[in-house]
């Protein structure tokens, strides 16, 4: 048998190998076009996130980077400390606070400080800015600051790094605040006109101006590039797709750095870009290491920190390598790379200390006491300061978590630059395309030669899972192998192969369908073909929603056409066709037509978890379609086709019923009987669509209803609540909502046997909404019971009455 199977497979290869190669090549081309068109981006990003989470191990706590977090506890603690509030204000704090933090971190032995924020607006008390700058000059610890970009910022001139740097002039001395001092804190502002020079003018003392050339030298950095140039800072986010305010014509204006306050130039050891780098879905996965505004190149903050700590005078990007000083890193050909976060939450990757603890440590140290801070957290570490409190608005998403502090990105990139140097890079395009062709060819050969139905069914699952495992193993080594592209090609090739395999089978199926349709209902023929067996007289208990509709007074309607029955047939066919059409759109299975009545099932034979919602939508759609037909018929002088509808959800016995000669797929059970009774009960309640209690329970979050009554079906002892279906959720107008609320109030009085009060309330309601049928019906009953109260009244009506 095995030998025979092998012979058949070889024969199929010899007969169709050209077709197989053609299908594989075409699938590869189509998938590549879809990839370059961006249609697979979301799939690839999702698969990448899953693989990164599953196949990359957590690195544990970083040995090189620690984080000082501005958490909610810090915000609350400073706000609750009167001395801190007087000295530093509330968020955003006075720069005296950051001066104290710098002093304390230096005392703790930190290697460098990285501030993941910007300082581009002056304090209302500019002496705090001067004091902060003086502390930065006096301390030996390197301090690096973030810079943002904006399309409205003034462009800077080209930075001349070959010229000798000017000798910075120190600002006049400013007293340094102590915990007992209380400088005023106000909003920071930036001069509206930067002009050709940047100046500070505190206390009427004019500081030496910072020229535009000096500002350019402070913010820009030499980046030697071969191949791809650094991406241009454009009018949207550097790596996002956010529209710039005022950019109504879709153009992308060049962005320029927003200069920091001039007093920091010469005091800060380096500036780097901190603009958000996100994919179109808002997740931070990749980073670029330098950007350009067309004049200068600006490094990102982690790269500028690494350059400063390594003593590098320039950064080089060439041949898929990033070189900073004596270190080099493998990156993508475009000069970017994916970030290896090495884990999820910030506190699992980096030692974190609240800013409040650092501030308390400074106070204790100034008082001659130990700071109380764990020295191993800061000694020899690069300390990144960033916000984690939700109120600071710096919460982003990564492949690991949907909500992480934005400082996670800066700390992770910096840890990679200072640590093992491993970023995640893309495999070469030739490798991705070669793998795509191979996967497509394997798919088509396997399916077309074996023609094994279980493999055809399993392949759409086996292929993506296999690609996920292969790509995950490659990703664990630091390379991103595309998953969506080869998976798509393999699936396309598989679809083509399955279509070829079943060509002959489809011809045979058509023959069976044509032969058996002469004797059986078409849906049973389809079931027989799908199950590959003859239908049986059996079934199963399934919860479904049954739909019954009927034309009110159809006998009177048909009498008008007793001399012209053909017209009656045309009108009835039109009615049934249009009502059936809207029901089929909601997934109904048409059970039968009984004259003008339509019976259909939701939830069988195809299982539908939302069968009750579908049935309600179908009922409302049928009512709307009938309302439209009534207008058309009225314009043509035809009689009215007012329709009543009943819907009920219950477990019924569903299956093929009939004889050996003829089957019928339908449902039987009390649930079907109740649906039919609800349709007829509309007449007594003046309603159009009545639904049962189970339907309401399943669909209540999606519909607007009116509780009509509690009823007892003939032959049953248990009472059930019935409802009038009015609209989909949120579709009820204010007037009808008021009517329903007042009806419910009157119904409560009725159930308490307070018939006269209920009738009085309903009379007022009927006067305001004269077309409301349930109001009229309940009013008539209340008047009747007020004159002659029924014995043993329990608020339950008999449905057969």
N, C-alpha and C positions, 0 to 999 in steps of 0.2 A: 504493500500500500504506500509506504514512504517513497519507494522508487517511482511509483506511478505518479505520485504528487509532484516529485521533483521534475519528472519529465514534462508534466503539464506546465509547470512554472517556466521551465526553459523554453518551451514552445511559445508560450505567451510573450516572453522577452524577445525571441527572434521575430515574432510577428509584429510587435508593436514598439520596438525600441526607439524608432525615430519619433513616433508620437510621444513617447515618454520624455525624451530629451526636449522636444518642442514644448510640452506642457511645463516642464521644470524651468526652462528658459523664460517662457512667457510669464509664469508665476513670479519669477525673480524680478523681471522688469516691472510688472505691475506693482509689486510690493515696494520696490525701490522708488517708483514714482509716488506712491502713497506716503512713503517715508519723507521724501524731499518736499512733498506738499504739506507736511505737518499733520497729516491725518492720524498718524500713529503715535504722536508725541505723548498724549495722555496715557495710552497703554504702556508705553515704554517707561514713563516716569513712575507709574504705579508699580510695574514689575521691578523696577530698580529699587524703589523704596522697600518693597517686601524682601528682596534678596539682600539688600544692605542690612536690614534688621536681622535677618535669619542667619547670614553667613559671615558677618564680621563680628568678631568678639569684642566685648567691652575691654578697653585698655586699662581700666582702673584709674586711680588718681594720678594726675599729671605730676611728674617730678620737676617740671620747669616753670609752670604757670599756676598762680593762685588768683582768686577773684574776690574783690571786695564788692559786696552786693548792696545796692540801695533797695532794700526790701521794705515790705509794709511795716515790719517791726521798727525799722529805722525811721521811717516817716512819722509813725505814731510816737516813738520814743523821743525824738527831737521836739515834736509838737508838745509833748507832755512835760518837757524839761524847760522851766522858765528861763534858766540861764542860757541854755542853748538857743532858745527862741529869740532872746534879746540879742545875742551875739550874731546868730547866723540866719535868723528869720525862718520862714517856712519855704517849702520847695517852690522855685529853684533857690538854693541857699546862697548866702553871701560867699564870695570867694575867699573870705577869711577861713571858712570851714575847710576848703580844699588845701589852703596853706597848712593848716594844722594836720591834715591827713598826710600831706607830703612829709612834714617833719616827723610824724610818728612812724611812717613806713620806712623812712631812712634810718630811724633809730632801731627799727626791728631788723635791719640788715637786708632789706629788699634790694634786688639787683636793678630794677627799673620799674617805673610806673607808667601805665598806659591808660589814658582817660578816654573811654569809649563814648564820647560826646563832643560837642563843639562849644566854643566860647567866642561867639562872634557878635555879642552885644555887650556894650559897656554897662556896668552897674550904675545905679543912680548916685551912689557914693563912689566916685572913681578912685578914692584912696584905697579901697579894698582891692581894686585891680592892681594898683601899684604895689601894695603890700604883697599880694600873691606873686607878682612877677619878681619882687625882691627875694622872696623865699626860694623861688626856683633858682635864682642866680646863686644864692648863698649855699644851697644844699648841693651835695656831690652826686645825688642820685639822678640818673637820666629821667626826664619826663617827656612823654609823647602825647600829643593831643590830636583829636579828630577834627576833620574839616568836611563840611558838606558842600554841595554844588547847587547852583540855581541858574535857570535861564536868564534871570533878570540881573545877575551879578555882573559887575564891571569886568571886562576882560583884562588880564594882566599882560604886560609886555613879555617878550621872550626872555627867559632867564639865561644870563651869560655866566656859565659855570667856569669858563676859562679865565675870566677876569678875577683879580684878587678880591676876595670878599671885603666889604667895608668894615672898619672897626666899629662895633656897636657902642653907642654912647649909653652909659648907665643913667637911669632916671634919678631924679633927686631923691634923697632918703625919705622914707615914709614910716612913721611909727607903726610897729607891728602890733596888732590887736591881741589882747590877752583875754582870758575868760571873764575878767571883770569889765572889759570894754564893751560897749554896745553900739557899734556903728549902725547907721540907718540902712535899711534894705529896701530897695525899690526894684521896679522892672528894668531889665537890661534893654538897652537900645543900641542900634548901630547907626553911624552917620549916614544920612540919606545920600550924600554925594561924596563918593570916595575921592574923586578928582585924581590928581597926579600924586598925591601924598596922603598918608594915613596918620592922623595925629590924635593925641589925647590932651584934653585941656582941663584937668582937675584943679580945683581951688585956684583958678586964675593963673596957674603956672603952666606955661607952654613947654611940653616935652619936645625933644628932638624929633622931627618928622620922620616917619618911615616911608620912604619913597615907594612908588609902584614897582620899581626894579628890585628893591630890597624885599618887598613882599613876595614877588615872584620867585626870588632865590630861596625864600624861606619855605614856600609851599611846594614848589616843583622839585624834581629830583632827576638826575641824569639816568635815563633808561636807554640802553643800547639794544636795538631791536633788529633782528634779521628774520625775514619772512613776514608773518602777519604783524601789522602795526597795532599798537594798543587801541582798543575800541574808543570811538569818539564819544565824549560826553555830550549826549543829545538832550532835547527838551523833554524827554520822558525819563523815567528812572533808568539808570544805567543798564540794568539787566531786566527791567520790568516792562510793562506796557501801559503805564499811567499817562493820561493826557495832561499836558501842561495847561494850566488855566490861561484862557485867551487864545489857545492854539486851535482856533475853530477851523482853519483850512487844512488841518492834518499835517502841516509841516512840522519838522522836528528841529527846533532852534538849538544852537550849541549852548551847553551849560558851562559855567565857569565857577571856580571855587569861590565860596563866600569867605572873605578874609577874616581871620580872627582879630580880636582887639589888638591894635598895634603894639601895646605895651608888652605883649607876650612874645613878639618877634625878638629873637636874641636871648630870651629867657627859657623858651621851650626848646628841647633838643631836637625835635622833629615833628612834622605834621603829616597826617595821612588821611586819605578819603575814608569816610564811614557811611557813604550812601548805601542804602539797602540794595542788595544783589539777590533778586529772587527770580525764579522761573515764572512763566505766565500764570501758574496756579497758585502763586504766593509762597511757595516753599523755597527755603534756602538750601540749595544743593551744590551750586558751583560758585567759584570766585574767579575774578580776574585780578591780576597782580598790579596792573598799572592802567591808567586811562589818560586820554589826551583831550584837550579842548581845541586841537588844531594848531596850537602855538607851543604849549609846554606839555610835558608828561608829568603825571601826578601818581605816586604809588598809593596803594591802599595802606591803611594804618598798620596792619601786621608786617607788611613788607618794609615799611619805613622803620619800624621798631627793629626788625632783624638787621637792616642795613646799619642802623646806628649802633647796635650792640656788637656787630661783627666788624665795625670800622670800615664798612664798604663805602667807597666814593661813588659807586654807580651800581646799577642793576642791569643784568643782561638777560634777554629773552631770545633764544635762537635754537633751532633744531630740536624743538620739544624739550628744552631745558631752561630752567630758571636758575641763574647764578647770582648769588648774593655774597660778596666777599669770597671766602674760600669754600663756601658751601654751594652745592648745586642740587636741583630737584627736578624730577621727571614731571613734565606737564604736557598738556595737549598742544597740538601744532598751532592752535589759535592763541596760545598764550594764557589759557585758563586751565582750571582743573576742578574736579569735584572734591568736596571736603570730606575727609574721613573723620567723622565726629567721634568715633570710638565708643559710642554709647548714647544713652538717652538723656536723662535729667542732668542738669548742670552740676548738682552736688555729687553725682557719681563719677564725674570726669575731673572735677577741679575742687581743690580745697576752697571753701567759701567762708568768708567772715563778714558779718553785717557791718556796714559803715558805722553804725552806732557804737559797736564794740571798739573800733579803731579810735573813734573820737573819745570814748571813755578812757581808753588806754593813754591817750595824749594828756588828758586831764590828770590822771593818776601820776604819770611820769613827771608832769610839771610840778606836782605836789611832793615829789621826791619818793613816790611809792612805785613798786613794780607795775608795769602796764597791765599785767594779767593776760596778755595775749600769748597764744602758743607760738614760740619763736620759730618752730620748724615750718609753720605755715608760710612765713614770709622770708626767712633768711635764704639768700641766694636765689630767690624766685622773682620772676617778672610778674608784677601785680597788675591785673586789669581791673579797672573800676567801671562798673556798669549797673544799670537799673534792672530790677526783677519785679518790682511792684506793678500790678496791673494798671494802676493809675498813671504810670509814667508813659504808657503807650508804646513800649518797646518789646512787645510780645510777637514772636514770629513762629514759623512752622519749619520743621526739618523732616527728614525721612523717618526719624524715630518717633517724634512727638509732634502733635498738632499745635501745641503751645509751649514755646520755650523762650527764655529771655534772649533778646537780640545779641547780648554780649557773648552768648554761646558761640556764635560764628567767629567773632574776633579772637576769642580765647582759643578756639580749636585750630584756626589757621596759624595763629602765633605759636601754639604748642607744636604743630607740625614743622614749622620753619625752624624752631629752636631745638626740636627733638629728633625723631627718627626720619623726618623729611619725606614721609610717604603721603602723597596725594593720590586720589583715584583718577586714573586717566583712561581715555577711550582707546580701544583697540583700533588699529589702522582700518581705514575704510575698505581696503582690499580684503582684509581678513573677514570683515562683516559680510561683504558681498559674496566672497567665496563660500562662507558657511551657509549663507542664504541659498545659494544654488545647490549646494550639497544636500541641505535639508529638503528642498523641493524635490530633488531627484530621488532621494530615499523614499519620500512619501509616495510619489507616483509609482515607483517600481514596486514597493511593498503592496500597495492596494490593488494595482492592476494585475499583478502576477498571482497573488494569493486569492483575491476575490472572496475573502473570508468576511462574512457579515459582522461577527463580533469585533474584528479589527477595524472595520469601517466605522462602527459605532464608537469604539474606544479611541480611535486616532485623534479626534479633535481635543481629547483630554490628555492623552498620553504625550502628544507632541509638545504642547505648551509646558506641561510639567517637566518633561525631559529638558527642554531648553532652559527652563528656570533653574534646574539643578546644575546644568553645565555652566550657565552664566554665573550662578551663585558661587561655584567653586573658583571660577576665574576672578570674580569680584573679591573673593577672600584674599587673592594675591595682589590686589591693588589695580586691577584692570576692569574696565566696564565693557563687557561684550554685549552687543545689542541682542535683545530678546524678542521684541515685537516684530522686527523686520523678518528674521528667518521663520518665526512662528507663522506670520501672515503668509509667507510664500509657501510653507509646508501645508497650511490649511487650504490655500487656493489650489495647489496641486492635488491635494487630497479630494477636494470637491470635484475637480475635473475627472479624477480617476474613478470616483464613485459614480459620477454621471455616466462615464463610459461603461463601467461594470454593469450598471442597471439598465442599459439601453435595451438589451434583449428582454430582460425581465419585465421592463415597462411595456413592451409590445405584448407579451403574454398576459400581463395584467389587464391591458385594454381589451383583450379578447374575452377574458373572464368577465370583466365589467359589462361589456356589451351583451354577453350571453345571459348572465344572471339578472340583469336589470329588467328583462322582460317579465320576470316572475317575482321579483322581490323589490322592496323599497330601496331606493338608491343608498340611503345611509347604512342599511344593513349590508349591502354589497361592499361598501367601503370598509365597514367593520370586518367583514369576512376576509377581504384582501389584506387588511392591516394585520389581522391576527393569524392569517394563513390557516384558517380552519372554518368549517361550516358553522353557522350560527346555531345556538341552542336555545331551548325554551327555559332559560334561567335568568337570574338577575341578582341584585345585591341591595342592601340597605344603604342609602346615601342621603346625606342632608343636602337638599336642593331648595331653590326658591321657585315656586310655581306661579305662573302668570295666566290670568283669565281675563278676557275682555269680551264685551258684547255690545251691540248697538241697541240703544233704548228704543222700544217700540218698533222692532224690525218688521213685525207683522203688518202694522199700519203703514210703515215705509214701503213694503213690497206691494201693498194693495194698489198703489198708484201706478204700478207697472204691470198689472195683471193682463193688460192688453198688449204690452210690449215687453215680454220677458227678456228679450235679448239686451235691452237697455239696462234692465235690472242686473243681469249678469255682468255687463261691462262696469257698472258702478260698483258692484260688490267686488269684482276682481281688482278694480283700482284701489278700493279701500283696503282690501287684504294685502295687496302688494306693498302699498306704502307703509302700512302699520308693521307688516312683517319686516320690511327693509330696515326700519329704525331699530327694531328689536334685535335683528341679526347683527347690527353694528355693535351692540352691547354684548355679543357673545351668546345670544339665546339659541336654544335648539327648538325648532318648531315641532311641536308634538302633533297637532292636528288642527283642522278647521272643522267646526261643527256649525254648518250654515254660515252665519255672520260672526260666530264666536271664534276667537283665536286662543289657542292653548299652547304655551311654550314652557320650556324648562331652562333654568339657569343652574349650572353646576353639574350637569350630566348631558351627554355622556362624557364630555370633557370636564375634569374637575376644575373648579374655580373657587379659590378661597374667599373671594369677594362676591360670591353669587348674589347675596342679598343687596349689596350696593349696585351691582349691575342690573338687577331686577327693578330697583327703584329708579335708576337712571332710564332704563328702558320704558318704564311706565310713564314717566314724565315726558320722555321723548315721543311716545305714542300719543299722549294727550295733546302735545303741541302739534303733532302732525295732523291729528283729527281736527283740531281747531282751525288749522290752515285749510283743510278740505271743506270744512263747514262754510268758510267764507267763499271759497270757490263755488261750492254747490249753490249757496244762496245767490250769488251773482248770476248763475245759470238757471235759477228758478227751480232747482232740484230740492227735494226734501232734506231735512236735517239728519245728520249722522252722529248725533250725540252718543258718546261711548262711556260706559262704566268699566272700571278695572278693579280686579282684586289680586293681591299679591300675598303669598304666605310662604314662610320658610319652615321646613320640618324634615325629619328623616322619613323618607318614603322608599318603597321597594321599587327600584328602577331596573328595567331590563327589557328583553324581547318577549312579547306576549302575543299569543295567537295560536295558530294551528300549524301542522306540518306543511300546509299549503301556503300560508301567508303569515308573516310576522309583522309586528308593529312595536316600535321602540317607544315606551311610554313609562309613566310612573303611576303607582296606585298607593293609596293609604289615606289616613285621616287628614294629613297635611294637604293633599290635593282637594279633598272634599271641602276643607275650610276655605281654601283659596276660591273655590267656586261659590261658596256661600257669601264670602266677603264681596265678591263682584255683584251679586244680587242684592246684598244689604245696602249698597250705595243708594238704592232707591228710597229706602226708609229714612236714611240719614241726610239725604240731599247732597251727598258727596260725590266725587268723581273717582278718586283712587283711594281704596281702603287697604291697609296692610295689617298683617297679624303681629302678635307680640314678638315672635322670634325674629321676624324681619326687622322690626324696630330695634331690637336688642343688637343685632349684627350691624345695622347700618346707621345707628343713631348719630355717630360722629360726622356723618356725611349728608344728612337730610334735615329738612324742616317739616315738622308734623303738628297735627292737632289731635290730642287725645279725644276720641269721640265718645266712648262708652265702655262699660264692662259688660260682656255678653256671655251667654251660656248656649252652646250649640246643642241642638236637639240630640238626645241620646247620651249627652255628657253631663257630668255633675260639676266639673271644675269650670269656673268662670275665667275668661281671658279678656285682656284689654285690647281694643282695636283702635287704630289710628287712621287719620286722614293724611295722606302724603300730599304736601303742598309745594315743596320746591327743594332744590339742592341746598346744602349749607350756605348761608349767607345770601340766598336768592329771594328771601321773603321781604316784600316792601313793608314800610312802616305801618301803613293802614291795616294791612292784613295781620301783621304781628299784634297790633292792638286788639283787633277782633278776636284773635286766638286767645290772648291773655284774658280778656273779659269773658269769653266762652268758658274757659277753664274755671274761672271764679264762679260762674253760674252753675257749672257742672258739679262743683264741690257742694253748693247749696242743695242742688237736686239730690245728691247722694245722702245728704243729711235729712232728706224728706222735708226740706224747707221749700215746698213747691211754689208758694206764693212769692217768696222773696226771689227765687230763681226766675220765675216768670217775669217779675218786674224788671230784673236786670236784663233779661233777654229781650224784653220789649224795647228797652232803650237801645240795646245793641242792634236789634232788627231795624229800628228807625234810622240808624246811622249807616248800616251796611245791609241794604235791602236785598242784595243778591246772595247773601250768605246762606246756603242751604242748611247746614247743620244747625245754625241758630234757629231757623224757622222750625226745624224738626223737633229740637229739644223744647222750644217754646210751646209747641202744640202739646207735647207730652206733659209738660209741667202744668199747663192749664187744665188738662184732663185729670191729672192726679190731684190738683188742688180742689177740684169739685168732688172727686170720688177717689180718695186715697186707696191704693191697692193694699190688700191684706198681706202681712208678712213682707213688706217692702225691704229689699236688701241692696238696692242700687244696681242690680244686674238685670239686663234685658235678655229675652230669649231671641236668638238670632233668626229663628224661623218665623218670627212674627214681623 
